[in-house]
Amino acid sequence: MKVGCLTILDGTERGKQILLKNLSVFEAGKAQGNHICLKDDSVAFNHFRIYCSEKNYLVYDLGSKRGTLLNGERIEKSEIHSGDELQVGDVKIRFDLVDDAQAVGRLASSAPDSNEEDAQAKVGGIITKTARSMPAIVVIDGSDRGRRLTLGGKKSFDIGRSPKTDLHLTDNKVSRRHCQIVEDGDHHVIIDLESSNGTVVNGDRVKQARLREGDFIRLGFTMLKYDRV
């Protein structure tokens, strides 16, 4: 059986191999919440997606500013074959099909690398916590970058493109009422409101998920972070 393997060809992670196994969809970017985390400032927080089936692999650009190049040509969606080369930002990556039984490399996962010194510091730094800090949703990438929603004063908060939501986003890929953050005891739960493009937490599309500090949430082309401020 053959499985996909990505090999980073240059940069600080040159030679690193990432195996595309056990899932059908893999998202890649510099945010730690991606299945494939590329530690390079030229890469978008959420840059591209690879979809695999029994017959083929497809690569999709996720609206990144610099785009995704396949064998030197910018693409939005394309089949990818063994030996093809991707370029995302300044990073070049080769895609190969390898024998599963002999494959060597790290499995693509939303978990940080085991040798990560500080996962959050790689994505804009850690917000200093204090006894009085409150949970918040912070926009870290996209057209509304820098906006934040402090999760205090009530039990639930709507996020979407409608001006009536608690966190109004201008991203056209975001639904008018895209998702809801609900207080549940001492934590928060995110609920997708049947949005057109889905709610993705740490690289996985969810209907409902418990949030933990440092989680990354993607809505359309917008990347959010759940933290304390």
Salt bridges, closest charged atoms under 4 A:
GLU13 OE2 - LYS16 NZ 3.25
GLU13 OE2 - LYS39 NZ 3.89
GLU27 OE2 - ARG49 NH2 2.85
GLU27 OE2 - ARG218 NH2 2.52
GLU79 OE1 - HIS81 NE2 3.74
ASP90 OD1 - ARG66 NH2 2.86
ASP96 OD2 - ARG94 NE 2.70
ASP99 OD1 - LYS2 NZ 3.01
ASP100 OD1 - LYS21 NZ 2.91
ASP113 OD2 - LYS16 NZ 2.90
ASP113 OD2 - LYS39 NZ 2.87
ASP113 OD1 - ARG106 NE 3.23
GLU116 OE1 - LYS39 NZ 3.02
ASP158 OD2 - ARG177 NE 3.21
ASP166 OD1 - LYS154 NZ 2.67
GLU183 OE2 - LYS155 NZ 3.05
ASP184 OD2 - HIS187 NE2 3.70
ASP186 OD1 - HIS187 ND1 3.30
ASP204 OD1 - HIS35 NE2 2.85
ASP227 OD1 - LYS129 NZ 3.11
ASP227 OD2 - LYS225 NZ 3.45
